[in-house]
Amino acid sequence: MIKVKLVGATGYGGVGLVELMLRHPEIEIGVLVAANDTGRAISHFWPHLAGLCDEMVYAGDAPEVADADADVVVYATPDRIGMRLAPQEVAKGRKILDYSGDFRFNGTAVYEEYATRLGLDSNHLAPELLPDTVYGLAELHRAEIADSSIVGNPGCYAVACILGLAPAAKGGAVESGSIICDCKTGISGGGKKPKPGFHYPEAYDSSYAYRLTGHQHVMEVERELSLLAGDDIQLTFTPQVVPMTRGIIACLYGTLPEGMNQKKVLALYRAFYQDSPFVRVSDTPSATGHVRGSNFVNLTVACDERTGTLRVISHIDNLVKGQAGSAMQNLNIMFGFDEMSGLDFPGAHP
C-alpha cells in the first residue's frame, strides 16, 4: 500500500484523482492539500464524495501536512508550484508526479520556450531535477516511467494528438510536413476558476478557436512525434472550445505516402497499440460520450484514399485520460501495480 500526498486536491484534476484513488486497492490518501478550499472535509467542497471520502483538506503550511506520511507527492496544480516544492520532497525520498508543464521537459532551454509561450517566468526553479524527469505518456514511455522518480503528466490536447498520430509517425504513414491537428475541448479544460470565454453565458451555444499560435501543447506533440519519426515534425494546431462540459475530439490529418491506404494504416495502428489496454482502435465512428468519465482513448482510423489523406479521429475525456487518469496510470507504473488498477471501468454513458 502506498500513500499519496495530493497538492491541489480541490481542483478538477485533484478531485478526479481522489475519485480514482477510492477505487484503487493499493493506493490510499496520505494527506490532501489545497491553496484556498481548506479547513473542511473534501466532501464539503465536493458533496458527491460524502461518505466515501471525508478527509480534511489542509493548507500547505499546516502541521498535519508536515507530519503526513507519503510515498509520492502529486501536484495537481498550475505551473511553477511543483518546481518550487518538489526539491524538498525529493530530498525526503518521495517520488513526484506533476500535472503541469514544470517537469515535462528535460532541459532549461526547452522549458524557457514553453514558459515564454504561456507568458510565465522562464527561470526554472529546480533545474537540477530536469535531467531526471520522464514524460508521462504511458503508452510511449512505460519503461522510463517505471524507473523514474519524477514524472511530468502530459497536457490533455497532447495526449489526444500524440496517441492519435504516434503509429503513423513511427510507421511512416504520414508525410512529416503535412500534419494538421484540429482539436475541440469541453469547457472544463479551462479549470475550476471561471475565466472569460469559459464562463457559462459565454460558452453556451457558442464555439470558438483560441491561441492560434504558440499553444504550449504543440511543443509536446512535435517533440514526441519527431522522436518516433526520426525526423523534425512541425504541425498546424487549432484548439477550439465547444459547449460541452468534458471531452476532447482531435481530428488529425496528413498526407499519405505513396503506397499507404486504409487497410495498411488500420493494421499499423492495431499492431502499435496491441499492448495498450486503454487505446481502442476502430474504423467506425466514435464520440466523446463513448469515453466520458473513463481513461480510454478511442481512435477512429478513416483514411480518405480519394484525396490521399490520413485521417484519424481521437477521443478522450480531458479530465481523466487527459489528466487524473493518466496520473493514476503513471502511479501504477511507477510503483509496479497493474496498469489498469483503479481505472478498469467504462465511464458513464450517456
Secondary structure, 3 states (H helix, E strand, C coil): CEEEEEECCCCHHHHHHHHHHCCCCCEEEEEEECCCCCCCEHHHHCHHHCCCCCCEEECCCCHHHHCCCCCEEEECCCCCCHHHHHHHHHHCCCEEEECCHHHCCCCHHHHHHHHHHHCCCCCCCCHHHHHHEEECCHHHHHHHHHCCCEEECCCHHHHHHHHHHHHHHHHCCCCCCCCEEEEEECHHHHCCCCCCCCCHHHHCCCCEECCCCCCCHHHHHHHHHHHHHCCCCCCEEEEEECCCCCCEEEEEEEECCCCCCHHHHHHHHHHHCCCCCCEEEECCCCCHHHCCCCCCEEEEECCECCCCEEEEEEEECCCHHHHHHHHHHHHHHHCCCCCCCCCCCCCCCC
